[in-house]
Amino acid sequence: MKSIVLFLSLFVFFISAVNSQNKIVHDLKIQGNKKLKPAFVKSISSIKSGSILDSTVIEQDILRLKRLPSVSHAYYQVFQSDDNQYNVFYNIEENITLIPFANVFTTNDDEFAYRLGLNEFNLFGRNISLGGFYQHDIYSSYAINFRAPYLFSNKLGLAVNFQDLTTLEPVFIEGESEDSNYKYNNKSFEVLGLYEFNFKNRLELGINYFVEDYQYKSGATNPNVPQELNVHKWLLKGIFEYNKLDYYYQFVSGFRSQFNFQYVTSTNDILPDFFIGWNDFFLFKRIGKKGNWANRLRLGLSTNDNTPFAPFSVDNNLNIRGVGNIIDRGTGVVVLNTEYRYTLYEKNWFVLQGNAFVDAGSWRNPGGDFGDFGDSQNIRVYPGIGLRFIHKKIFNAIFRIDYGHGVTDNSTQGFVFGIGQYF
């Protein structure tokens, strides 16, 4: 009996001694915030009152904060409160988050289109995004988007999106020297569940109901290709992301991978069920005090149906700057975008950044094989230069101008304007 009491006494003494050596968080305090709610910051932070003071955990919290649209920069301080207890201060520099935006794009074929929108990225001070846009690309389109990644907890959120998108789409009919042009409308409603496993890994799962409508306008025709088509579809969607990026104002460093998979069911045999999947790999590296090397590699495949409505497109705003607005389609894609960004001028809130880039890619023809990726007719290489006008205190306030000039067969050249970095 005495040995048991002695053992318990020694055990309690040991635990007390260990606890007395650990530094304990007395309180987490939020400073510098104006619109962002302190309760929200504390809810997504791993450091809590009473937890062990751990610089690794704090640094992860700071990285998470810097990824929020509402935060331009964040850092921490630690001050002793009482014996072995410490106050942790998260200092936040907020972004302006009610943002108008505009995208304008053109090529040497005198194509012209624009998109105007307005987004609030910190609704109610809880990192909730609500916004929409109007687009004119020969026809009018609009969309409304809602995204709340921490709506239900510090891990679980929701996104809801609606769009009514109408464009003039080229359709490439096999054996015809001339392309067809169709008025294409996509009206969709999407609901996604958002889940964050941990600091680096997150998942999105959801469903999308949409209606596609094709109406022939001009160009080549073929008896096997309908001139009018209206199809109701369901789309199952999944996105998995690994994110190890670190931000310091306009500079980015680290690695990120995002995998997208979609399965689409159709009510029309002309547009059969298909899958599409692609992975974007991002690699960013700081070079000196003013340089930033940025890379994106996209690898994608879809069901290899011999259809003029293949899902992967070659487009100014998606992958190859200067190539034109949807000039080709395929059932597979390999695209590499690499650019060197250099800060030419920086004063207070303003940054002028220059960049030199090379966009290169190839596509698999509908119904083709993997050898298509090496076909010179499918390979496009577009080097170019650009400028970025950056406001450091407004989220995504990067006005972008790029000029791309093709160096492969039958190339074009053109300007691409937009808001935000190209990738």
URMO-V298692 format. One record per residue. N is the residue number from 1. RES is the residue in one small letter. PSI is psi in whole degrees, 0 to 359 (* if undefined). OMEGA is omega in whole degrees, 0 to 359 (999 if undefined). D_CENTER is the distance of its C-alpha to the mean C-alpha in Angstrom with 2 decimals. Layout:
n->[N & N]
res->[RES & RES]
psi->[PSI & PSI]
omega->[OMEGA & OMEGA]
d_center->[D_CENTER & D_CENTER]
This chain:
n->[1 & 2 & 3 & 4 & 5 & 6 & 7 & 8 & 9 & 10 & 11 & 12 & 13 & 14 & 15 & 16 & 17 & 18 & 19 & 20 & 21 & 22 & 23 & 24 & 25 & 26 & 27 & 28 & 29 & 30 & 31 & 32 & 33 & 34 & 35 & 36 & 37 & 38 & 39 & 40 & 41 & 42 & 43 & 44 & 45 & 46 & 47 & 48 & 49 & 50 & 51 & 52 & 53 & 54 & 55 & 56 & 57 & 58 & 59 & 60 & 61 & 62 & 63 & 64 & 65 & 66 & 67 & 68 & 69 & 70 & 71 & 72 & 73 & 74 & 75 & 76 & 77 & 78 & 79 & 80 & 81 & 82 & 83 & 84 & 85 & 86 & 87 & 88 & 89 & 90 & 91 & 92 & 93 & 94 & 95 & 96 & 97 & 98 & 99 & 100 & 101 & 102 & 103 & 104 & 105 & 106 & 107 & 108 & 109 & 110 & 111 & 112 & 113 & 114 & 115 & 116 & 117 & 118 & 119 & 120 & 121 & 122 & 123 & 124 & 125 & 126 & 127 & 128 & 129 & 130 & 131 & 132 & 133 & 134 & 135 & 136 & 137 & 138 & 139 & 140 & 141 & 142 & 143 & 144 & 145 & 146 & 147 & 148 & 149 & 150 & 151 & 152 & 153 & 154 & 155 & 156 & 157 & 158 & 159 & 160 & 161 & 162 & 163 & 164 & 165 & 166 & 167 & 168 & 169 & 170 & 171 & 172 & 173 & 174 & 175 & 176 & 177 & 178 & 179 & 180 & 181 & 182 & 183 & 184 & 185 & 186 & 187 & 188 & 189 & 190 & 191 & 192 & 193 & 194 & 195 & 196 & 197 & 198 & 199 & 200 & 201 & 202 & 203 & 204 & 205 & 206 & 207 & 208 & 209 & 210 & 211 & 212 & 213 & 214 & 215 & 216 & 217 & 218 & 219 & 220 & 221 & 222 & 223 & 224 & 225 & 226 & 227 & 228 & 229 & 230 & 231 & 232 & 233 & 234 & 235 & 236 & 237 & 238 & 239 & 240 & 241 & 242 & 243 & 244 & 245 & 246 & 247 & 248 & 249 & 250 & 251 & 252 & 253 & 254 & 255 & 256 & 257 & 258 & 259 & 260 & 261 & 262 & 263 & 264 & 265 & 266 & 267 & 268 & 269 & 270 & 271 & 272 & 273 & 274 & 275 & 276 & 277 & 278 & 279 & 280 & 281 & 282 & 283 & 284 & 285 & 286 & 287 & 288 & 289 & 290 & 291 & 292 & 293 & 294 & 295 & 296 & 297 & 298 & 299 & 300 & 301 & 302 & 303 & 304 & 305 & 306 & 307 & 308 & 309 & 310 & 311 & 312 & 313 & 314 & 315 & 316 & 317 & 318 & 319 & 320 & 321 & 322 & 323 & 324 & 325 & 326 & 327 & 328 & 329 & 330 & 331 & 332 & 333 & 334 & 335 & 336 & 337 & 338 & 339 & 340 & 341 & 342 & 343 & 344 & 345 & 346 & 347 & 348 & 349 & 350 & 351 & 352 & 353 & 354 & 355 & 356 & 357 & 358 & 359 & 360 & 361 & 362 & 363 & 364 & 365 & 366 & 367 & 368 & 369 & 370 & 371 & 372 & 373 & 374 & 375 & 376 & 377 & 378 & 379 & 380 & 381 & 382 & 383 & 384 & 385 & 386 & 387 & 388 & 389 & 390 & 391 & 392 & 393 & 394 & 395 & 396 & 397 & 398 & 399 & 400 & 401 & 402 & 403 & 404 & 405 & 406 & 407 & 408 & 409 & 410 & 411 & 412 & 413 & 414 & 415 & 416 & 417 & 418 & 419 & 420 & 421 & 422 & 423]
res->[m & k & s & i & v & l & f & l & s & l & f & v & f & f & i & s & a & v & n & s & q & n & k & i & v & h & d & l & k & i & q & g & n & k & k & l & k & p & a & f & v & k & s & i & s & s & i & k & s & g & s & i & l & d & s & t & v & i & e & q & d & i & l & r & l & k & r & l & p & s & v & s & h & a & y & y & q & v & f & q & s & d & d & n & q & y & n & v & f & y & n & i & e & e & n & i & t & l & i & p & f & a & n & v & f & t & t & n & d & d & e & f & a & y & r & l & g & l & n & e & f & n & l & f & g & r & n & i & s & l & g & g & f & y & q & h & d & i & y & s & s & y & a & i & n & f & r & a & p & y & l & f & s & n & k & l & g & l & a & v & n & f & q & d & l & t & t & l & e & p & v & f & i & e & g & e & s & e & d & s & n & y & k & y & n & n & k & s & f & e & v & l & g & l & y & e & f & n & f & k & n & r & l & e & l & g & i & n & y & f & v & e & d & y & q & y & k & s & g & a & t & n & p & n & v & p & q & e & l & n & v & h & k & w & l & l & k & g & i & f & e & y & n & k & l & d & y & y & y & q & f & v & s & g & f & r & s & q & f & n & f & q & y & v & t & s & t & n & d & i & l & p & d & f & f & i & g & w & n & d & f & f & l & f & k & r & i & g & k & k & g & n & w & a & n & r & l & r & l & g & l & s & t & n & d & n & t & p & f & a & p & f & s & v & d & n & n & l & n & i & r & g & v & g & n & i & i & d & r & g & t & g & v & v & v & l & n & t & e & y & r & y & t & l & y & e & k & n & w & f & v & l & q & g & n & a & f & v & d & a & g & s & w & r & n & p & g & g & d & f & g & d & f & g & d & s & q & n & i & r & v & y & p & g & i & g & l & r & f & i & h & k & k & i & f & n & a & i & f & r & i & d & y & g & h & g & v & t & d & n & s & t & q & g & f & v & f & g & i & g & q & y & f]
psi->[315 & 323 & 324 & 315 & 319 & 319 & 314 & 321 & 316 & 323 & 314 & 319 & 318 & 314 & 317 & 319 & 319 & 314 & 324 & 337 & 335 & 138 & 131 & 141 & 118 & 316 & 150 & 123 & 141 & 129 & 153 & 345 & 146 & 306 & 326 & 128 & 130 & 323 & 325 & 315 & 316 & 327 & 331 & 359 & 146 & 332 & 129 & 162 & 127 & 350 & 164 & 136 & 116 & 114 & 329 & 317 & 319 & 316 & 326 & 320 & 317 & 318 & 319 & 318 & 319 & 342 & 346 & 139 & 333 & 354 & 122 & 330 & 152 & 148 & 171 & 160 & 150 & 129 & 140 & 137 & 293 & 187 & 118 & 15 & 144 & 144 & 132 & 129 & 123 & 115 & 125 & 131 & 115 & 151 & 155 & 129 & 356 & 102 & 121 & 153 & 160 & 136 & 132 & 135 & 144 & 165 & 181 & 354 & 11 & 22 & 143 & 132 & 159 & 159 & 127 & 136 & 173 & 131 & 139 & 121 & 1 & 53 & 132 & 14 & 25 & 28 & 33 & 132 & 135 & 127 & 184 & 174 & 159 & 134 & 138 & 110 & 73 & 312 & 166 & 144 & 162 & 164 & 154 & 133 & 140 & 132 & 123 & 89 & 341 & 39 & 319 & 332 & 187 & 6 & 337 & 130 & 191 & 145 & 139 & 130 & 140 & 137 & 148 & 94 & 126 & 127 & 167 & 114 & 134 & 140 & 125 & 108 & 126 & 133 & 355 & 133 & 339 & 140 & 162 & 153 & 126 & 140 & 119 & 128 & 133 & 113 & 120 & 155 & 128 & 140 & 129 & 138 & 137 & 128 & 131 & 109 & 312 & 192 & 329 & 339 & 133 & 161 & 141 & 131 & 138 & 188 & 147 & 126 & 127 & 159 & 126 & 134 & 123 & 132 & 122 & 137 & 314 & 169 & 197 & 152 & 163 & 134 & 334 & 354 & 113 & 150 & 346 & 139 & 129 & 116 & 132 & 135 & 154 & 141 & 124 & 132 & 138 & 139 & 128 & 131 & 134 & 123 & 117 & 40 & 146 & 138 & 140 & 92 & 240 & 355 & 143 & 141 & 151 & 191 & 145 & 140 & 132 & 120 & 128 & 134 & 135 & 140 & 125 & 128 & 144 & 155 & 10 & 132 & 335 & 327 & 83 & 171 & 146 & 164 & 157 & 135 & 143 & 154 & 130 & 125 & 127 & 136 & 123 & 141 & 129 & 135 & 107 & 203 & 337 & 352 & 151 & 117 & 126 & 137 & 142 & 127 & 123 & 128 & 125 & 148 & 151 & 174 & 133 & 56 & 143 & 80 & 144 & 354 & 41 & 147 & 331 & 130 & 157 & 116 & 142 & 311 & 356 & 318 & 323 & 107 & 125 & 353 & 334 & 177 & 104 & 78 & 350 & 165 & 159 & 175 & 10 & 155 & 140 & 116 & 134 & 123 & 122 & 136 & 152 & 119 & 135 & 129 & 110 & 326 & 138 & 126 & 113 & 247 & 349 & 139 & 132 & 120 & 133 & 157 & 149 & 135 & 162 & 122 & 126 & 142 & 168 & 157 & 151 & 131 & 149 & 125 & 3 & 198 & 181 & 342 & 340 & 331 & 334 & 0 & 128 & 333 & 340 & 349 & 133 & 131 & 122 & 99 & 162 & 180 & 162 & 174 & 149 & 129 & 112 & 131 & 118 & 346 & 7 & 126 & 129 & 23 & 72 & 108 & 123 & 133 & 123 & 145 & 120 & 141 & 119 & 145 & 2 & 178 & 141 & 39 & 162 & 190 & 159 & 168 & 147 & 123 & 150 & 178 & 132 & 159 & 152 & 328 & *]
omega->[180 & 181 & 178 & 179 & 180 & 179 & 180 & 180 & 179 & 180 & 179 & 179 & 181 & 179 & 179 & 180 & 179 & 180 & 182 & 179 & 180 & 174 & 187 & 176 & 176 & 181 & 173 & 182 & 182 & 182 & 174 & 181 & 177 & 180 & 181 & 185 & 177 & 180 & 178 & 179 & 180 & 183 & 180 & 180 & 179 & 177 & 180 & 174 & 181 & 179 & 178 & 178 & 185 & 183 & 179 & 179 & 179 & 181 & 175 & 175 & 181 & 176 & 178 & 179 & 182 & 176 & 180 & 177 & 184 & 186 & 176 & 178 & 178 & 175 & 185 & 174 & 179 & 178 & 179 & 180 & 175 & 178 & 176 & 178 & 189 & 171 & 178 & 179 & 171 & 181 & 188 & 169 & 187 & 168 & 162 & 191 & 172 & 195 & 165 & 178 & 180 & 171 & 178 & 180 & 182 & 175 & 180 & 175 & 177 & 172 & 182 & 177 & 179 & 176 & 179 & 182 & 178 & 180 & 167 & 186 & 181 & 180 & 181 & 180 & 185 & 175 & 176 & 180 & 176 & 181 & 179 & 179 & 169 & 181 & 172 & 177 & 192 & 177 & 181 & 178 & 175 & 179 & 175 & 184 & 177 & 181 & 180 & 186 & 180 & 185 & 186 & 179 & 178 & 178 & 191 & 180 & 187 & 172 & 178 & 183 & 173 & 176 & 172 & 190 & 180 & 180 & 170 & 188 & 172 & 175 & 188 & 185 & 183 & 178 & 180 & 180 & 181 & 177 & 172 & 176 & 180 & 167 & 186 & 176 & 176 & 178 & 189 & 174 & 188 & 174 & 181 & 168 & 184 & 181 & 179 & 180 & 180 & 185 & 187 & 190 & 178 & 184 & 171 & 177 & 180 & 183 & 182 & 173 & 181 & 178 & 176 & 181 & 178 & 176 & 182 & 179 & 183 & 175 & 184 & 175 & 179 & 181 & 182 & 179 & 183 & 178 & 173 & 183 & 177 & 189 & 174 & 185 & 169 & 181 & 172 & 192 & 175 & 178 & 174 & 184 & 169 & 188 & 176 & 181 & 175 & 184 & 170 & 186 & 184 & 183 & 179 & 174 & 177 & 186 & 177 & 176 & 179 & 180 & 178 & 175 & 179 & 173 & 187 & 174 & 185 & 177 & 183 & 183 & 179 & 175 & 188 & 174 & 178 & 172 & 174 & 179 & 177 & 178 & 174 & 175 & 180 & 175 & 181 & 181 & 173 & 177 & 184 & 182 & 188 & 185 & 177 & 178 & 185 & 182 & 172 & 175 & 177 & 175 & 184 & 175 & 172 & 173 & 191 & 178 & 177 & 184 & 176 & 182 & 182 & 191 & 181 & 182 & 174 & 191 & 175 & 192 & 182 & 192 & 186 & 182 & 180 & 187 & 183 & 184 & 180 & 182 & 180 & 179 & 178 & 179 & 174 & 184 & 169 & 182 & 174 & 172 & 177 & 180 & 176 & 180 & 183 & 180 & 181 & 182 & 178 & 180 & 180 & 185 & 189 & 176 & 169 & 184 & 174 & 178 & 172 & 188 & 167 & 173 & 182 & 180 & 176 & 186 & 172 & 180 & 176 & 182 & 183 & 180 & 184 & 176 & 179 & 181 & 179 & 180 & 183 & 179 & 181 & 183 & 178 & 179 & 183 & 169 & 179 & 179 & 180 & 177 & 175 & 174 & 193 & 170 & 188 & 185 & 177 & 185 & 176 & 180 & 179 & 177 & 190 & 172 & 178 & 173 & 179 & 181 & 183 & 179 & 177 & 185 & 175 & 183 & 174 & 171 & 181 & 178 & 173 & 179 & 177 & 176 & 181 & 174 & 181 & 174 & 999]
d_center->[65.20 & 65.38 & 63.06 & 60.43 & 60.68 & 60.48 & 57.37 & 55.61 & 56.61 & 55.25 & 51.97 & 51.52 & 52.47 & 49.93 & 47.05 & 48.10 & 48.31 & 44.80 & 43.38 & 45.36 & 43.70 & 40.12 & 38.61 & 37.54 & 35.05 & 37.20 & 34.49 & 30.87 & 30.82 & 28.02 & 28.75 & 27.38 & 25.33 & 26.26 & 24.09 & 22.29 & 24.74 & 26.39 & 26.75 & 23.01 & 22.49 & 25.35 & 24.09 & 20.89 & 22.87 & 24.71 & 27.66 & 30.21 & 33.77 & 36.10 & 33.69 & 34.48 & 33.26 & 30.82 & 29.05 & 26.55 & 25.45 & 25.42 & 23.24 & 20.62 & 20.86 & 20.39 & 17.23 & 15.84 & 17.04 & 15.52 & 11.96 & 12.90 & 12.18 & 15.99 & 16.95 & 17.35 & 19.48 & 21.41 & 24.40 & 27.23 & 31.03 & 33.62 & 37.17 & 40.06 & 41.30 & 44.22 & 45.57 & 42.71 & 40.28 & 37.49 & 35.33 & 31.68 & 30.11 & 26.38 & 26.21 & 23.29 & 22.54 & 20.71 & 18.47 & 19.53 & 17.08 & 18.68 & 17.02 & 18.07 & 16.05 & 17.15 & 16.12 & 19.16 & 19.63 & 22.90 & 24.74 & 28.36 & 29.17 & 28.92 & 26.05 & 24.52 & 21.83 & 20.01 & 17.65 & 18.58 & 17.03 & 17.39 & 15.24 & 16.61 & 14.26 & 17.26 & 19.53 & 22.75 & 21.65 & 19.76 & 16.03 & 15.96 & 13.89 & 15.90 & 15.64 & 16.25 & 16.91 & 19.79 & 19.55 & 22.59 & 22.49 & 26.19 & 25.69 & 24.24 & 21.18 & 19.55 & 17.07 & 16.93 & 14.19 & 14.96 & 13.02 & 15.11 & 13.97 & 17.48 & 19.56 & 22.15 & 22.15 & 20.45 & 18.79 & 18.66 & 16.84 & 16.28 & 14.10 & 16.03 & 15.13 & 17.73 & 17.74 & 20.69 & 19.61 & 22.48 & 22.57 & 25.20 & 24.18 & 26.11 & 27.59 & 29.02 & 32.31 & 33.84 & 37.15 & 36.70 & 36.62 & 35.14 & 31.79 & 31.64 & 29.76 & 28.75 & 27.65 & 24.71 & 23.73 & 21.14 & 21.67 & 19.64 & 19.40 & 16.96 & 17.30 & 15.17 & 16.43 & 14.27 & 16.01 & 15.70 & 18.30 & 18.45 & 16.90 & 14.98 & 14.46 & 12.99 & 13.37 & 12.66 & 15.62 & 16.84 & 18.73 & 18.49 & 21.72 & 21.82 & 24.52 & 24.42 & 27.21 & 28.37 & 31.27 & 32.91 & 33.43 & 34.78 & 35.25 & 36.45 & 37.33 & 38.13 & 40.09 & 37.60 & 34.63 & 34.96 & 34.86 & 33.66 & 31.42 & 30.11 & 28.35 & 27.14 & 24.50 & 22.89 & 19.59 & 18.91 & 15.31 & 14.09 & 10.98 & 11.91 & 10.11 & 12.22 & 11.22 & 13.98 & 12.64 & 15.06 & 14.86 & 17.95 & 17.45 & 16.17 & 16.48 & 14.15 & 15.73 & 15.27 & 13.62 & 10.55 & 10.62 & 8.64 & 11.22 & 11.22 & 14.75 & 16.40 & 20.12 & 21.57 & 25.17 & 27.17 & 30.52 & 31.58 & 32.78 & 31.75 & 28.07 & 28.43 & 26.26 & 23.64 & 20.78 & 17.66 & 15.60 & 13.38 & 12.02 & 9.75 & 11.54 & 10.75 & 13.89 & 14.69 & 18.30 & 20.29 & 23.38 & 26.12 & 25.73 & 24.03 & 22.17 & 18.67 & 18.06 & 14.52 & 13.95 & 11.70 & 13.64 & 12.88 & 15.69 & 16.20 & 19.26 & 20.50 & 24.01 & 26.16 & 27.98 & 29.92 & 28.47 & 27.78 & 24.71 & 22.66 & 18.93 & 17.42 & 17.90 & 18.49 & 17.08 & 16.78 & 13.43 & 11.73 & 13.51 & 16.90 & 17.69 & 21.18 & 21.67 & 21.83 & 20.41 & 20.24 & 23.22 & 23.20 & 22.01 & 22.19 & 21.93 & 20.42 & 18.23 & 18.11 & 16.20 & 16.21 & 14.87 & 16.63 & 17.48 & 19.58 & 18.90 & 22.06 & 22.95 & 25.90 & 26.79 & 25.93 & 27.99 & 27.30 & 24.16 & 23.74 & 22.29 & 22.89 & 20.91 & 21.84 & 20.18 & 21.54 & 19.49 & 20.17 & 18.13 & 19.88 & 19.62 & 21.85 & 22.00 & 24.37 & 26.58 & 26.93 & 29.66 & 29.74 & 29.58 & 27.74 & 30.15 & 28.33 & 25.70 & 28.60 & 30.06 & 30.27 & 29.69 & 26.19 & 25.16 & 23.64 & 23.42 & 22.48 & 23.00 & 22.60 & 22.42 & 20.65 & 20.76 & 18.50 & 20.10 & 18.53 & 19.65 & 19.24 & 19.98 & 17.73 & 14.09 & 11.93 & 15.39 & 15.01 & 17.04 & 16.48 & 19.29 & 19.33 & 22.28 & 22.20 & 25.49 & 25.96 & 28.50 & 28.81 & 31.14 & 30.96 & 28.14 & 27.28 & 25.87 & 24.14 & 22.15 & 18.53 & 17.86 & 14.82 & 13.22 & 10.78 & 10.59 & 10.30 & 7.83]
